[in-house]
Amino acid sequence: LEDIDSRLLADLSPGFPSAYKDFKSERLDQIFAMGLDMMQSHGDTLVLLFGPNGDPTFSMKFVEMAKPQILSALQINEFTPQMNTAVTFAVSGLIGVFSSWYTNGKQEPLEDIIRSSQKLLYVIFRDVFQ
């Protein structure tokens, strides 16, 4: 599992910087597009690793992989404790939402999932990053 984790994280990591570059201008659509690309190209593996029979530490490895990219995109040197909590909460929540959608047969239109998730993320980040 650790081998698969490492290879997958290395494969996914380069996509983060470009997705987060316009975060401050509220262009979460790029982040979601990147996430959707990940789910389409690596969905089966991600769902297995995030799931009950996968690696229990993979979710946090994924969250930790995303944090430096978010720092860079926001052009800040380090998160405040409140920012760290918000980012961990948001990325972990997105993992849960997309994993649930994926494992439940993608029954709900993806656009609805994205729209709902974007609204929630705007609320979370609006106050924390201003």
SULQUIFEN-V201810 format. One record per run of one state. SS is the DSSP state (hx for helix, st for strand, lp for the rest). FROM is the first residue (numbers start at 1). LEN is the number of residues. Records with the same first field share a line. If there is no record, write none. Layout:
SS = FROM-LEN, FROM-LEN
This chain:
lp = 1-1, 14-2, 21-2, 26-2, 51-7, 75-6, 104-6, 129-2
hx = 2-12, 16-5, 23-3, 28-23, 58-17, 81-23, 110-19
